[in-house]
C-alpha cells in the first residue's frame, strides 16, 4: 500500500472499492473485468479521450481485504485489453 507522508490509511474491510479503468471500448473492458473480478461488480462509462481512442470506466467492486484489493488492481493492470488502472 502507498504511504502518504509516512501515514498508512486504515481501511475497514469488506468495503466497496472504486477503480478507474481505461481501455479501448466497453465490451473489451467488460470482458476483461469479468475475467479478473470474482462475483458482482458495477462498470459504468466515465469519459472518452479527446481523439476517441480511449474510454474510461468506473469499476466498483466489494473487496474483502487489502490483498484482494491490490491483487485486483495488478490483475486488471496486466490484462491485455486494459490500457491503465487508477
C-alpha positions in Angstrom: 0.0 0.0 0.0 1.2 3.5 -0.7 2.1 5.6 2.3 1.2 9.2 2.4 3.7 11.2 4.4 4.6 8.0 6.3 0.9 7.5 7.2 -0.8 4.2 6.3 -4.5 4.8 5.9 -6.8 2.5 7.8 -9.4 0.8 5.6 -12.1 -1.4 7.1 -12.9 -4.5 5.1 -15.0 -5.6 3.4 -15.6 -2.3 1.6 -16.7 -1.0 -1.8 -13.6 0.0 -3.8 -13.6 2.1 -7.0 -11.1 1.7 -9.8 -10.8 3.9 -12.9 -10.2 1.5 -15.8 -9.1 2.8 -19.2 -9.4 0.8 -22.3 -10.4 0.9 -26.0 -14.1 0.1 -25.7 -16.8 -1.0 -23.3 -17.1 -4.7 -24.4 -13.4 -5.4 -24.3 -13.1 -3.8 -20.8 -16.2 -5.6 -19.6 -14.9 -9.0 -20.7 -11.5 -8.2 -19.1 -13.2 -7.3 -15.8 -15.4 -10.4 -15.9 -12.2 -12.5 -16.2 -10.5 -10.8 -13.3 -13.2 -9.8 -10.8 -14.8 -12.6 -8.8 -18.5 -12.1 -8.2 -20.6 -9.0 -8.7 -19.3 -5.6 -9.9 -20.6 -2.4 -11.4 -18.9 -0.9 -14.6 -20.1 2.4 -15.9 -18.8 4.6 -18.7 -17.0 7.7 -17.4 -15.2 9.6 -20.2 -13.7 9.4 -23.6 -10.3 10.7 -24.7 -10.3 13.9 -26.9 -9.5 11.8 -30.0 -11.8 9.0 -29.1 -9.1 6.4 -28.8 -9.6 5.5 -25.2 -12.6 5.3 -22.9 -12.6 5.3 -19.1 -14.9 3.4 -16.9 -15.7 3.4 -13.1 -15.5 -0.1 -11.7 -17.0 -0.6 -8.3 -16.4 -3.9 -6.5 -16.6 -5.2 -2.9 -13.1 -6.2 -1.7 -12.6 -8.4 1.3 -9.1 -7.5 2.2 -6.1 -5.3 1.3 -4.6 -8.3 -0.5 -7.7 -8.7 -2.7 -7.8 -5.0 -3.4 -4.2 -5.0 -4.6 -4.5 -8.3 -6.4 -7.4 -7.0 -8.4 -5.6 -3.7 -9.2 -2.5 -5.6 -10.6 -4.5 -8.2 -12.4 -6.6 -5.5 -14.2 -3.4 -3.6 -15.0 -1.8 -6.6 -16.6 -4.8 -7.5 -18.7 -4.2 -7.1 -22.5 -7.5 -5.3 -23.0 -6.9 -2.7 -20.3 -4.7 0.3 -21.0 -4.4 1.7 -17.5 -5.9 1.4 -14.0 -6.1 4.1 -11.3 
